[in-house]
Amino acid sequence: MLLLITYLLIISFLFMIGLQLTGAIIKAFIWLFVSLPLAAVFGLLGILCCCTLILIPLGLGLLKASLRMLIPG
């Protein structure tokens, strides 16, 4: 009985590690394939808007949004 409980504990621990690794890999893929291209597009639009006098506030907002996508927190 003690051996069965030990095996179940080991299996549940391995499943927990696998779940954590899978979540980290999925988060990295989302950042790489979604957030990074969107941040690049927002950054380029922000630079483009900063070239005009009227759209400077919008351009600065887009640049800030781009940096928040790249470096969350």
N, C-alpha and C positions, 0 to 999 in steps of 0.2 A: 504494500500500500504506500509506504514511504517512497519507494522507487517510482511509482506511478505519479505521485505528486511532484517529485523532483523532475521527472521528464516533462510534465505539463508546465512546470515553472520555466524550464529551459526553452521549451517550444514557444511559450507566450513571450518570453524575453526576446527570442529571435524574431518573432513577428513584430514586436514593438520596434526593434532596430530597423527591420525592413520597411516598416511604415514611415519611420522618420527619414530614412534615406530616400524613399520614393517621393515624399513630400518635398524634400530639398531639391531633388532633381527636377521635379515638375516646376517648382518655383524658379529655378535657374533657367529652364527653357522658356517660361513665360516672360522673364525679364529679358532674355536674349532675343526672342522672336516677336515680342509685342512692345514692351516698354522702350527698348533701345531704338527701334525704328521710329516709334511715335515721338520720342524725345528728339531724335535727329530732325524730324519734320517740323516739330514745334520750334526747335532752335533756329532752323533755317528761315521759317516764317517770321520769327522774332527779329532776326537780323534784317530781313527784307523790310519789315514794318518800321524798324528803327531808321531806315534810310530816308523815310518821308517825315516831314515835320509834324504832320497831324497825327500820325499813327504811332508816335514814340511810346505813349503809355501802353498801348496794346502790345507793341513789340517787347517792352520790358516785362509785361505780364506773361507773354509766351516764353520768353527766356527763363523766367523764374519757374514756370510750369515744367519746362524742359529739364532744368536742373533738379527739380523735385522728383521727376521720374527717374533720373539717373541715380540720384543719391537720396533715397527716402529717409525721412527722419527729421 
